[in-house]
Amino acid sequence: MLFALITSRKIQSRDTVDPVASFVYPVDMKSSRKKADVMESYNPDARFQSQYLKIQQKRKAVVDMNQQRSS
């Protein structure tokens, strides 16, 4: 119990000494989506490829599920 108390004090003192280390940068989701849209406009096949991969994953999951049921 004493060890936990000492460790928590060390952690607390580190946070108060260096508050910048725990700073969280805001994420702008709107600009992230815009960047993704721009990349997609440069490579329109990427959108179709990702849709194709999703369909393939679903098909594989169904086949695997059917194999497990039949076993």
mmCIF file of the N, C-alpha and C atoms, coordinates in Angstrom:
data_MODEL
# 
_entry.id   MODEL 
# 
loop_
_atom_site.group_PDB 
_atom_site.id 
_atom_site.type_symbol 
_atom_site.label_atom_id 
_atom_site.label_alt_id 
_atom_site.label_comp_id 
_atom_site.label_asym_id 
_atom_site.label_entity_id 
_atom_site.label_seq_id 
_atom_site.pdbx_PDB_ins_code 
_atom_site.Cartn_x 
_atom_site.Cartn_y 
_atom_site.Cartn_z 
_atom_site.occupancy 
_atom_site.B_iso_or_equiv 
_atom_site.pdbx_formal_charge 
_atom_site.auth_seq_id 
_atom_site.auth_comp_id 
_atom_site.auth_asym_id 
_atom_site.auth_atom_id 
_atom_site.pdbx_PDB_model_num 
ATOM 1   N N  . MET A 1 1  ? 0.824   -1.187  0.000   1.00 0.00 ? 1  MET A N  1 
ATOM 2   C CA . MET A 1 1  ? 0.000   0.000   0.000   1.00 0.00 ? 1  MET A CA 1 
ATOM 3   C C  . MET A 1 1  ? 0.868   1.251   0.000   1.00 0.00 ? 1  MET A C  1 
ATOM 4   N N  . LEU A 1 2  ? 1.946   1.211   0.737   1.00 0.00 ? 2  LEU A N  1 
ATOM 5   C CA . LEU A 1 2  ? 2.859   2.344   0.778   1.00 0.00 ? 2  LEU A CA 1 
ATOM 6   C C  . LEU A 1 2  ? 3.478   2.571   -0.599  1.00 0.00 ? 2  LEU A C  1 
ATOM 7   N N  . PHE A 1 3  ? 3.792   1.456   -1.286  1.00 0.00 ? 3  PHE A N  1 
ATOM 8   C CA . PHE A 1 3  ? 4.371   1.564   -2.627  1.00 0.00 ? 3  PHE A CA 1 
ATOM 9   C C  . PHE A 1 3  ? 3.427   2.292   -3.579  1.00 0.00 ? 3  PHE A C  1 
ATOM 10  N N  . ALA A 1 4  ? 2.135   1.950   -3.520  1.00 0.00 ? 4  ALA A N  1 
ATOM 11  C CA . ALA A 1 4  ? 1.149   2.598   -4.389  1.00 0.00 ? 4  ALA A CA 1 
ATOM 12  C C  . ALA A 1 4  ? 1.060   4.082   -4.084  1.00 0.00 ? 4  ALA A C  1 
ATOM 13  N N  . LEU A 1 5  ? 1.149   4.436   -2.823  1.00 0.00 ? 5  LEU A N  1 
ATOM 14  C CA . LEU A 1 5  ? 1.086   5.837   -2.431  1.00 0.00 ? 5  LEU A CA 1 
ATOM 15  C C  . LEU A 1 5  ? 2.294   6.601   -2.961  1.00 0.00 ? 5  LEU A C  1 
ATOM 16  N N  . ILE A 1 6  ? 3.468   5.987   -2.865  1.00 0.00 ? 6  ILE A N  1 
ATOM 17  C CA . ILE A 1 6  ? 4.686   6.639   -3.354  1.00 0.00 ? 6  ILE A CA 1 
ATOM 18  C C  . ILE A 1 6  ? 4.628   6.789   -4.865  1.00 0.00 ? 6  ILE A C  1 
ATOM 19  N N  . THR A 1 7  ? 4.197   5.738   -5.562  1.00 0.00 ? 7  THR A N  1 
ATOM 20  C CA . THR A 1 7  ? 4.136   5.818   -7.024  1.00 0.00 ? 7  THR A CA 1 
ATOM 21  C C  . THR A 1 7  ? 3.145   6.867   -7.474  1.00 0.00 ? 7  THR A C  1 
ATOM 22  N N  . SER A 1 8  ? 1.988   6.932   -6.842  1.00 0.00 ? 8  SER A N  1 
ATOM 23  C CA . SER A 1 8  ? 0.999   7.917   -7.269  1.00 0.00 ? 8  SER A CA 1 
ATOM 24  C C  . SER A 1 8  ? 1.515   9.329   -7.042  1.00 0.00 ? 8  SER A C  1 
ATOM 25  N N  . ARG A 1 9  ? 2.304   9.528   -5.983  1.00 0.00 ? 9  ARG A N  1 
ATOM 26  C CA . ARG A 1 9  ? 2.887   10.852  -5.754  1.00 0.00 ? 9  ARG A CA 1 
ATOM 27  C C  . ARG A 1 9  ? 3.903   11.185  -6.828  1.00 0.00 ? 9  ARG A C  1 
ATOM 28  N N  . LYS A 1 10 ? 4.696   10.188  -7.233  1.00 0.00 ? 10 LYS A N  1 
ATOM 29  C CA . LYS A 1 10 ? 5.675   10.423  -8.294  1.00 0.00 ? 10 LYS A CA 1 
ATOM 30  C C  . LYS A 1 10 ? 4.968   10.794  -9.584  1.00 0.00 ? 10 LYS A C  1 
ATOM 31  N N  . ILE A 1 11 ? 3.941   10.057  -9.922  1.00 0.00 ? 11 ILE A N  1 
ATOM 32  C CA . ILE A 1 11 ? 3.199   10.331  -11.153 1.00 0.00 ? 11 ILE A CA 1 
ATOM 33  C C  . ILE A 1 11 ? 2.551   11.704  -11.080 1.00 0.00 ? 11 ILE A C  1 
ATOM 34  N N  . GLN A 1 12 ? 1.963   12.016  -9.947  1.00 0.00 ? 12 GLN A N  1 
ATOM 35  C CA . GLN A 1 12 ? 1.298   13.301  -9.788  1.00 0.00 ? 12 GLN A CA 1 
ATOM 36  C C  . GLN A 1 12 ? 2.312   14.433  -9.902  1.00 0.00 ? 12 GLN A C  1 
ATOM 37  N N  . SER A 1 13 ? 3.460   14.286  -9.281  1.00 0.00 ? 13 SER A N  1 
ATOM 38  C CA . SER A 1 13 ? 4.445   15.357  -9.326  1.00 0.00 ? 13 SER A CA 1 
ATOM 39  C C  . SER A 1 13 ? 4.993   15.519  -10.741 1.00 0.00 ? 13 SER A C  1 
ATOM 40  N N  . ARG A 1 14 ? 5.143   14.425  -11.487 1.00 0.00 ? 14 ARG A N  1 
ATOM 41  C CA . ARG A 1 14 ? 5.605   14.525  -12.863 1.00 0.00 ? 14 ARG A CA 1 
ATOM 42  C C  . ARG A 1 14 ? 4.604   15.287  -13.720 1.00 0.00 ? 14 ARG A C  1 
ATOM 43  N N  . ASP A 1 15 ? 3.321   15.027  -13.530 1.00 0.00 ? 15 ASP A N  1 
ATOM 44  C CA . ASP A 1 15 ? 2.293   15.712  -14.303 1.00 0.00 ? 15 ASP A CA 1 
ATOM 45  C C  . ASP A 1 15 ? 2.265   17.201  -13.994 1.00 0.00 ? 15 ASP A C  1 
ATOM 46  N N  . THR A 1 16 ? 2.457   17.551  -12.740 1.00 0.00 ? 16 THR A N  1 
ATOM 47  C CA . THR A 1 16 ? 2.406   18.970  -12.392 1.00 0.00 ? 16 THR A CA 1 
ATOM 48  C C  . THR A 1 16 ? 3.661   19.694  -12.839 1.00 0.00 ? 16 THR A C  1 
ATOM 49  N N  . VAL A 1 17 ? 4.791   19.002  -12.888 1.00 0.00 ? 17 VAL A N  1 
ATOM 50  C CA . VAL A 1 17 ? 6.029   19.630  -13.329 1.00 0.00 ? 17 VAL A CA 1 
ATOM 51  C C  . VAL A 1 17 ? 6.012   19.839  -14.837 1.00 0.00 ? 17 VAL A C  1 
ATOM 52  N N  . ASP A 1 18 ? 5.512   18.876  -15.573 1.00 0.00 ? 18 ASP A N  1 
ATOM 53  C CA . ASP A 1 18 ? 5.533   18.942  -17.036 1.00 0.00 ? 18 ASP A CA 1 
ATOM 54  C C  . ASP A 1 18 ? 4.111   18.790  -17.583 1.00 0.00 ? 18 ASP A C  1 
ATOM 55  N N  . PRO A 1 19 ? 3.277   19.823  -17.471 1.00 0.00 ? 19 PRO A N  1 
ATOM 56  C CA . PRO A 1 19 ? 1.885   19.689  -17.915 1.00 0.00 ? 19 PRO A CA 1 
ATOM 57  C C  . PRO A 1 19 ? 1.736   19.590  -19.430 1.00 0.00 ? 19 PRO A C  1 
ATOM 58  N N  . VAL A 1 20 ? 2.746   20.020  -20.186 1.00 0.00 ? 20 VAL A N  1 
ATOM 59  C CA . VAL A 1 20 ? 2.646   19.991  -21.645 1.00 0.00 ? 20 VAL A CA 1 
ATOM 60  C C  . VAL A 1 20 ? 2.649   18.559  -22.159 1.00 0.00 ? 20 VAL A C  1 
ATOM 61  N N  . ALA A 1 21 ? 3.267   17.652  -21.431 1.00 0.00 ? 21 ALA A N  1 
ATOM 62  C CA . ALA A 1 21 ? 3.352   16.262  -21.869 1.00 0.00 ? 21 ALA A CA 1 
ATOM 63  C C  . ALA A 1 21 ? 1.974   15.619  -21.981 1.00 0.00 ? 21 ALA A C  1 
ATOM 64  N N  . SER A 1 22 ? 1.019   16.093  -21.204 1.00 0.00 ? 22 SER A N  1 
ATOM 65  C CA . SER A 1 22 ? -0.310  15.494  -21.250 1.00 0.00 ? 22 SER A CA 1 
ATOM 66  C C  . SER A 1 22 ? -1.283  16.315  -22.091 1.00 0.00 ? 22 SER A C  1 
ATOM 67  N N  . PHE A 1 23 ? -0.782  17.285  -22.844 1.00 0.00 ? 23 PHE A N  1 
ATOM 68  C CA . PHE A 1 23 ? -1.654  18.119  -23.666 1.00 0.00 ? 23 PHE A CA 1 
ATOM 69  C C  . PHE A 1 23 ? -2.179  17.311  -24.843 1.00 0.00 ? 23 PHE A C  1 
ATOM 70  N N  . VAL A 1 24 ? -3.453  17.442  -25.118 1.00 0.00 ? 24 VAL A N  1 
ATOM 71  C CA . VAL A 1 24 ? -4.075  16.714  -26.222 1.00 0.00 ? 24 VAL A CA 1 
ATOM 72  C C  . VAL A 1 24 ? -4.352  17.697  -27.350 1.00 0.00 ? 24 VAL A C  1 
ATOM 73  N N  . TYR A 1 25 ? -3.853  17.383  -28.527 1.00 0.00 ? 25 TYR A N  1 
ATOM 74  C CA . TYR A 1 25 ? -4.082  18.247  -29.668 1.00 0.00 ? 25 TYR A CA 1 
ATOM 75  C C  . TYR A 1 25 ? -5.466  17.981  -30.245 1.00 0.00 ? 25 TYR A C  1 
ATOM 76  N N  . PRO A 1 26 ? -6.212  19.029  -30.575 1.00 0.00 ? 26 PRO A N  1 
ATOM 77  C CA . PRO A 1 26 ? -7.546  18.816  -31.155 1.00 0.00 ? 26 PRO A CA 1 
ATOM 78  C C  . PRO A 1 26 ? -7.431  18.236  -32.566 1.00 0.00 ? 26 PRO A C  1 
ATOM 79  N N  . VAL A 1 27 ? -8.345  17.373  -32.896 1.00 0.00 ? 27 VAL A N  1 
ATOM 80  C CA . VAL A 1 27 ? -8.352  16.752  -34.216 1.00 0.00 ? 27 VAL A CA 1 
ATOM 81  C C  . VAL A 1 27 ? -9.494  17.356  -35.013 1.00 0.00 ? 27 VAL A C  1 
ATOM 82  N N  . ASP A 1 28 ? -9.171  17.852  -36.175 1.00 0.00 ? 28 ASP A N  1 
ATOM 83  C CA . ASP A 1 28 ? -10.181 18.460  -37.029 1.00 0.00 ? 28 ASP A CA 1 
ATOM 84  C C  . ASP A 1 28 ? -10.683 17.392  -37.997 1.00 0.00 ? 28 ASP A C  1 
ATOM 85  N N  . MET A 1 29 ? -11.822 16.782  -37.670 1.00 0.00 ? 29 MET A N  1 
ATOM 86  C CA . MET A 1 29 ? -12.342 15.686  -38.488 1.00 0.00 ? 29 MET A CA 1 
ATOM 87  C C  . MET A 1 29 ? -12.791 16.177  -39.858 1.00 0.00 ? 29 MET A C  1 
ATOM 88  N N  . LYS A 1 30 ? -13.263 17.414  -39.917 1.00 0.00 ? 30 LYS A N  1 
ATOM 89  C CA . LYS A 1 30 ? -13.730 17.942  -41.195 1.00 0.00 ? 30 LYS A CA 1 
ATOM 90  C C  . LYS A 1 30 ? -12.575 18.017  -42.187 1.00 0.00 ? 30 LYS A C  1 
ATOM 91  N N  . SER A 1 31 ? -11.429 18.519  -41.756 1.00 0.00 ? 31 SER A N  1 
ATOM 92  C CA . SER A 1 31 ? -10.291 18.604  -42.665 1.00 0.00 ? 31 SER A CA 1 
ATOM 93  C C  . SER A 1 31 ? -9.754  17.214  -42.995 1.00 0.00 ? 31 SER A C  1 
ATOM 94  N N  . SER A 1 32 ? -9.860  16.274  -42.061 1.00 0.00 ? 32 SER A N  1 
ATOM 95  C CA . SER A 1 32 ? -9.414  14.907  -42.340 1.00 0.00 ? 32 SER A CA 1 
ATOM 96  C C  . SER A 1 32 ? -10.265 14.279  -43.436 1.00 0.00 ? 32 SER A C  1 
ATOM 97  N N  . ARG A 1 33 ? -11.584 14.497  -43.357 1.00 0.00 ? 33 ARG A N  1 
ATOM 98  C CA . ARG A 1 33 ? -12.471 13.964  -44.402 1.00 0.00 ? 33 ARG A CA 1 
ATOM 99  C C  . ARG A 1 33 ? -12.193 14.647  -45.733 1.00 0.00 ? 33 ARG A C  1 
ATOM 100 N N  . LYS A 1 34 ? -11.922 15.945  -45.684 1.00 0.00 ? 34 LYS A N  1 
ATOM 101 C CA . LYS A 1 34 ? -11.646 16.673  -46.918 1.00 0.00 ? 34 LYS A CA 1 
ATOM 102 C C  . LYS A 1 34 ? -10.377 16.129  -47.573 1.00 0.00 ? 34 LYS A C  1 
ATOM 103 N N  . LYS A 1 35 ? -9.357  15.854  -46.763 1.00 0.00 ? 35 LYS A N  1 
ATOM 104 C CA . LYS A 1 35 ? -8.125  15.282  -47.303 1.00 0.00 ? 35 LYS A CA 1 
ATOM 105 C C  . LYS A 1 35 ? -8.396  13.925  -47.942 1.00 0.00 ? 35 LYS A C  1 
ATOM 106 N N  . ALA A 1 36 ? -9.233  13.125  -47.310 1.00 0.00 ? 36 ALA A N  1 
ATOM 107 C CA . ALA A 1 36 ? -9.563  11.812  -47.865 1.00 0.00 ? 36 ALA A CA 1 
ATOM 108 C C  . ALA A 1 36 ? -10.303 11.963  -49.188 1.00 0.00 ? 36 ALA A C  1 
ATOM 109 N N  . ASP A 1 37 ? -11.215 12.942  -49.253 1.00 0.00 ? 37 ASP A N  1 
ATOM 110 C CA . ASP A 1 37 ? -11.944 13.178  -50.497 1.00 0.00 ? 37 ASP A CA 1 
ATOM 111 C C  . ASP A 1 37 ? -11.007 13.632  -51.605 1.00 0.00 ? 37 ASP A C  1 
ATOM 112 N N  . VAL A 1 38 ? -10.037 14.464  -51.271 1.00 0.00 ? 38 VAL A N  1 
ATOM 113 C CA . VAL A 1 38 ? -9.079  14.938  -52.267 1.00 0.00 ? 38 VAL A CA 1 
ATOM 114 C C  . VAL A 1 38 ? -8.255  13.767  -52.780 1.00 0.00 ? 38 VAL A C  1 
ATOM 115 N N  . MET A 1 39 ? -7.803  12.912  -51.890 1.00 0.00 ? 39 MET A N  1 
ATOM 116 C CA . MET A 1 39 ? -7.022  11.749  -52.312 1.00 0.00 ? 39 MET A CA 1 
ATOM 117 C C  . MET A 1 39 ? -7.857  10.838  -53.204 1.00 0.00 ? 39 MET A C  1 
ATOM 118 N N  . GLU A 1 40 ? -9.124  10.702  -52.872 1.00 0.00 ? 40 GLU A N  1 
ATOM 119 C CA . GLU A 1 40 ? -10.004 9.863   -53.673 1.00 0.00 ? 40 GLU A CA 1 
ATOM 120 C C  . GLU A 1 40 ? -10.212 10.472  -55.057 1.00 0.00 ? 40 GLU A C  1 
ATOM 121 N N  . SER A 1 41 ? -10.258 11.806  -55.130 1.00 0.00 ? 41 SER A N  1 
ATOM 122 C CA . SER A 1 41 ? -10.453 12.439  -56.429 1.00 0.00 ? 41 SER A CA 1 
ATOM 123 C C  . SER A 1 41 ? -9.225  12.246  -57.314 1.00 0.00 ? 41 SER A C  1 
ATOM 124 N N  . TYR A 1 42 ? -8.037  12.154  -56.703 1.00 0.00 ? 42 TYR A N  1 
ATOM 125 C CA . TYR A 1 42 ? -6.838  11.871  -57.483 1.00 0.00 ? 42 TYR A CA 1 
ATOM 126 C C  . TYR A 1 42 ? -6.803  10.423  -57.947 1.00 0.00 ? 42 TYR A C  1 
ATOM 127 N N  . ASN A 1 43 ? -7.393  9.537   -57.171 1.00 0.00 ? 43 ASN A N  1 
ATOM 128 C CA . ASN A 1 43 ? -7.379  8.117   -57.497 1.00 0.00 ? 43 ASN A CA 1 
ATOM 129 C C  . ASN A 1 43 ? -8.786  7.547   -57.310 1.00 0.00 ? 43 ASN A C  1 
ATOM 130 N N  . PRO A 1 44 ? -9.677  7.757   -58.285 1.00 0.00 ? 44 PRO A N  1 
ATOM 131 C CA . PRO A 1 44 ? -11.061 7.299   -58.116 1.00 0.00 ? 44 PRO A CA 1 
ATOM 132 C C  . PRO A 1 44 ? -11.184 5.783   -58.002 1.00 0.00 ? 44 PRO A C  1 
ATOM 133 N N  . ASP A 1 45 ? -10.216 5.037   -58.523 1.00 0.00 ? 45 ASP A N  1 
ATOM 134 C CA . ASP A 1 45 ? -10.276 3.580   -58.417 1.00 0.00 ? 45 ASP A CA 1 
ATOM 135 C C  . ASP A 1 45 ? -10.105 3.111   -56.980 1.00 0.00 ? 45 ASP A C  1 
ATOM 136 N N  . ALA A 1 46 ? -9.499  3.929   -56.144 1.00 0.00 ? 46 ALA A N  1 
ATOM 137 C CA . ALA A 1 46 ? -9.282  3.541   -54.747 1.00 0.00 ? 46 ALA A CA 1 
ATOM 138 C C  . ALA A 1 46 ? -10.608 3.318   -54.038 1.00 0.00 ? 46 ALA A C  1 
ATOM 139 N N  . ARG A 1 47 ? -11.605 4.139   -54.359 1.00 0.00 ? 47 ARG A N  1 
ATOM 140 C CA . ARG A 1 47 ? -12.913 3.980   -53.722 1.00 0.00 ? 47 ARG A CA 1 
ATOM 141 C C  . ARG A 1 47 ? -13.513 2.636   -54.102 1.00 0.00 ? 47 ARG A C  1 
ATOM 142 N N  . PHE A 1 48 ? -13.460 2.288   -55.384 1.00 0.00 ? 48 PHE A N  1 
ATOM 143 C CA . PHE A 1 48 ? -14.038 1.034   -55.843 1.00 0.00 ? 48 PHE A CA 1 
ATOM 144 C C  . PHE A 1 48 ? -13.253 -0.159  -55.311 1.00 0.00 ? 48 PHE A C  1 
ATOM 145 N N  . GLN A 1 49 ? -11.948 0.000   -55.197 1.00 0.00 ? 49 GLN A N  1 
ATOM 146 C CA . GLN A 1 49 ? -11.126 -1.079  -54.663 1.00 0.00 ? 49 GLN A CA 1 
ATOM 147 C C  . GLN A 1 49 ? -11.494 -1.350  -53.212 1.00 0.00 ? 49 GLN A C  1 
ATOM 148 N N  . SER A 1 50 ? -11.707 -0.292  -52.425 1.00 0.00 ? 50 SER A N  1 
ATOM 149 C CA . SER A 1 50 ? -12.055 -0.503  -51.020 1.00 0.00 ? 50 SER A CA 1 
ATOM 150 C C  . SER A 1 50 ? -13.431 -1.143  -50.902 1.00 0.00 ? 50 SER A C  1 
ATOM 151 N N  . GLN A 1 51 ? -14.365 -0.772  -51.785 1.00 0.00 ? 51 GLN A N  1 
ATOM 152 C CA . GLN A 1 51 ? -15.682 -1.409  -51.768 1.00 0.00 ? 51 GLN A CA 1 
ATOM 153 C C  . GLN A 1 51 ? -15.554 -2.880  -52.143 1.00 0.00 ? 51 GLN A C  1 
ATOM 154 N N  . TYR A 1 52 ? -14.709 -3.179  -53.116 1.00 0.00 ? 52 TYR A N  1 
ATOM 155 C CA . TYR A 1 52 ? -14.489 -4.560  -53.538 1.00 0.00 ? 52 TYR A CA 1 
ATOM 156 C C  . TYR A 1 52 ? -13.912 -5.381  -52.387 1.00 0.00 ? 52 TYR A C  1 
ATOM 157 N N  . LEU A 1 53 ? -12.955 -4.798  -51.674 1.00 0.00 ? 53 LEU A N  1 
ATOM 158 C CA . LEU A 1 53 ? -12.350 -5.513  -50.551 1.00 0.00 ? 53 LEU A CA 1 
ATOM 159 C C  . LEU A 1 53 ? -13.364 -5.774  -49.447 1.00 0.00 ? 53 LEU A C  1 
ATOM 160 N N  . LYS A 1 54 ? -14.252 -4.824  -49.187 1.00 0.00 ? 54 LYS A N  1 
ATOM 161 C CA . LYS A 1 54 ? -15.284 -5.022  -48.166 1.00 0.00 ? 54 LYS A CA 1 
ATOM 162 C C  . LYS A 1 54 ? -16.213 -6.163  -48.558 1.00 0.00 ? 54 LYS A C  1 
ATOM 163 N N  . ILE A 1 55 ? -16.584 -6.215  -49.830 1.00 0.00 ? 55 ILE A N  1 
ATOM 164 C CA . ILE A 1 55 ? -17.460 -7.288  -50.316 1.00 0.00 ? 55 ILE A CA 1 
ATOM 165 C C  . ILE A 1 55 ? -16.756 -8.631  -50.177 1.00 0.00 ? 55 ILE A C  1 
ATOM 166 N N  . GLN A 1 56 ? -15.465 -8.675  -50.533 1.00 0.00 ? 56 GLN A N  1 
ATOM 167 C CA . GLN A 1 56 ? -14.706 -9.916  -50.424 1.00 0.00 ? 56 GLN A CA 1 
ATOM 168 C C  . GLN A 1 56 ? -14.622 -10.382 -48.972 1.00 0.00 ? 56 GLN A C  1 
ATOM 169 N N  . GLN A 1 57 ? -14.433 -9.443  -48.043 1.00 0.00 ? 57 GLN A N  1 
ATOM 170 C CA . GLN A 1 57 ? -14.355 -9.801  -46.628 1.00 0.00 ? 57 GLN A CA 1 
ATOM 171 C C  . GLN A 1 57 ? -15.680 -10.375 -46.142 1.00 0.00 ? 57 GLN A C  1 
ATOM 172 N N  . LYS A 1 58 ? -16.789 -9.783  -46.587 1.00 0.00 ? 58 LYS A N  1 
ATOM 173 C CA . LYS A 1 58 ? -18.105 -10.283 -46.183 1.00 0.00 ? 58 LYS A CA 1 
ATOM 174 C C  . LYS A 1 58 ? -18.330 -11.685 -46.731 1.00 0.00 ? 58 LYS A C  1 
ATOM 175 N N  . ARG A 1 59 ? -17.960 -11.903 -47.991 1.00 0.00 ? 59 ARG A N  1 
ATOM 176 C CA . ARG A 1 59 ? -18.125 -13.226 -48.597 1.00 0.00 ? 59 ARG A CA 1 
ATOM 177 C C  . ARG A 1 59 ? -17.298 -14.272 -47.854 1.00 0.00 ? 59 ARG A C  1 
ATOM 178 N N  . LYS A 1 60 ? -16.067 -13.920 -47.526 1.00 0.00 ? 60 LYS A N  1 
ATOM 179 C CA . LYS A 1 60 ? -15.198 -14.851 -46.806 1.00 0.00 ? 60 LYS A CA 1 
ATOM 180 C C  . LYS A 1 60 ? -15.778 -15.163 -45.430 1.00 0.00 ? 60 LYS A C  1 
ATOM 181 N N  . ALA A 1 61 ? -16.330 -14.160 -44.769 1.00 0.00 ? 61 ALA A N  1 
ATOM 182 C CA . ALA A 1 61 ? -16.920 -14.377 -43.446 1.00 0.00 ? 61 ALA A CA 1 
ATOM 183 C C  . ALA A 1 61 ? -18.103 -15.334 -43.535 1.00 0.00 ? 61 ALA A C  1 
ATOM 184 N N  . VAL A 1 62 ? -18.917 -15.187 -44.578 1.00 0.00 ? 62 VAL A N  1 
ATOM 185 C CA . VAL A 1 62 ? -20.073 -16.066 -44.758 1.00 0.00 ? 62 VAL A CA 1 
ATOM 186 C C  . VAL A 1 62 ? -19.608 -17.491 -45.031 1.00 0.00 ? 62 VAL A C  1 
ATOM 187 N N  . VAL A 1 63 ? -18.610 -17.651 -45.882 1.00 0.00 ? 63 VAL A N  1 
ATOM 188 C CA . VAL A 1 63 ? -18.088 -18.981 -46.198 1.00 0.00 ? 63 VAL A CA 1 
ATOM 189 C C  . VAL A 1 63 ? -17.507 -19.626 -44.942 1.00 0.00 ? 63 VAL A C  1 
ATOM 190 N N  . ASP A 1 64 ? -16.742 -18.859 -44.177 1.00 0.00 ? 64 ASP A N  1 
ATOM 191 C CA . ASP A 1 64 ? -16.163 -19.389 -42.937 1.00 0.00 ? 64 ASP A CA 1 
ATOM 192 C C  . ASP A 1 64 ? -17.251 -19.799 -41.957 1.00 0.00 ? 64 ASP A C  1 
ATOM 193 N N  . MET A 1 65 ? -18.298 -18.993 -41.856 1.00 0.00 ? 65 MET A N  1 
ATOM 194 C CA . MET A 1 65 ? -19.392 -19.296 -40.935 1.00 0.00 ? 65 MET A CA 1 
ATOM 195 C C  . MET A 1 65 ? -20.106 -20.575 -41.358 1.00 0.00 ? 65 MET A C  1 
ATOM 196 N N  . ASN A 1 66 ? -20.322 -20.721 -42.661 1.00 0.00 ? 66 ASN A N  1 
ATOM 197 C CA . ASN A 1 66 ? -20.978 -21.929 -43.165 1.00 0.00 ? 66 ASN A CA 1 
ATOM 198 C C  . ASN A 1 66 ? -20.114 -23.167 -42.922 1.00 0.00 ? 66 ASN A C  1 
ATOM 199 N N  . GLN A 1 67 ? -18.815 -23.037 -43.067 1.00 0.00 ? 67 GLN A N  1 
ATOM 200 C CA . GLN A 1 67 ? -17.916 -24.163 -42.818 1.00 0.00 ? 67 GLN A CA 1 
ATOM 201 C C  . GLN A 1 67 ? -17.931 -24.556 -41.347 1.00 0.00 ? 67 GLN A C  1 
ATOM 202 N N  . GLN A 1 68 ? -17.997 -23.571 -40.461 1.00 0.00 ? 68 GLN A N  1 
ATOM 203 C CA . GLN A 1 68 ? -18.041 -23.868 -39.029 1.00 0.00 ? 68 GLN A CA 1 
ATOM 204 C C  . GLN A 1 68 ? -19.341 -24.573 -38.664 1.00 0.00 ? 68 GLN A C  1 
ATOM 205 N N  . ARG A 1 69 ? -20.427 -24.168 -39.275 1.00 0.00 ? 69 ARG A N  1 
ATOM 206 C CA . ARG A 1 69 ? -21.721 -24.794 -38.983 1.00 0.00 ? 69 ARG A CA 1 
ATOM 207 C C  . ARG A 1 69 ? -21.749 -26.241 -39.460 1.00 0.00 ? 69 ARG A C  1 
ATOM 208 N N  . SER A 1 70 ? -21.146 -26.498 -40.625 1.00 0.00 ? 70 SER A N  1 
ATOM 209 C CA . SER A 1 70 ? -21.183 -27.849 -41.181 1.00 0.00 ? 70 SER A CA 1 
ATOM 210 C C  . SER A 1 70 ? -20.229 -28.797 -40.456 1.00 0.00 ? 70 SER A C  1 
ATOM 211 N N  . SER A 1 71 ? -19.266 -28.252 -39.746 1.00 0.00 ? 71 SER A N  1 
ATOM 212 C CA . SER A 1 71 ? -18.294 -29.110 -39.028 1.00 0.00 ? 71 SER A CA 1 
ATOM 213 C C  . SER A 1 71 ? -18.895 -29.719 -37.795 1.00 0.00 ? 71 SER A C  1 
# 
